[in-house]
């Protein structure tokens, strides 16, 4: 806005409008996309890990069953914040260690030197001279992996319980009518499983939404970072021409998260009603129809 260039005109609402359209506030608005991107990318990965973990726990192959049980039990038994901080650091160092061995084989000194982790410059991930978006993308990727591993374990436990909740009489009847195990799983087991899984998955989705501020702890400039940065009267580098406004910024985040969870609740209510209707209809439908379709 043109009047923002004239300090004599910056009073009242004009000052507020100019203040809320500064480059830093534009970064604040863009940081909301980080939250939506985390949710959009993490949710399907969580479901995949959930199904994988649940099927692993139900596997007849003992080592796979032990792996699924260990994965879900270990993650559920450790505070989430530990994994959110440990996984990015461990993955980052694993990648840099591997790159160090490949790119700098002539260096024989150990990478762990006391409390320091030292690799050659060529092994840094990302490189020091890489663009800022590369650093941000790498940090975001590590965060997605950490979130997916943690919530995937909870999803696995939920889906495992839902699979076991499907009445075994229906599965045995399907076998008696000649359906293969794959047909039973695809046409009967999974469709009816959603009725039992959705309540738990909806709670897990809400927890995932509420956990997104942990991006701030991972060094990512998300909405919490910018709310604290812009709401304070000063930082270690800058001093803003206003008193401490953090209350208002965090109040805005409160409204944002309440709105997001409220809308999510409406979506899950509709999904639950739909799958419950399909479940009731499927329970009353004879198995001859799917058998004929399978032939």
TAMOQUI-V709956 format. One line per field, one symbol per residue. psi: psi as a letter, one per 40 degrees, with the letter a starting at -180 (. if undefined). Layout:
# TAMOQUI-V709956
psi=???
This chain:
# TAMOQUI-V709956
psi=hdeeehdeegibdddddddeeiddddddddeddddddddddddddddddddddddddeiehdddddddddddddddehhddddddddddddddddddddddddfeeheiidhgbeihhiideeihiideiidddddddddddddddddddddddddddddddddehhdddddddddeeiiddddddeddddddddddddddddddddddeedeedddeehgadddddddddidiaedihifiaheddddddddddddddddddddddddddddddddddddddehieddddddd.
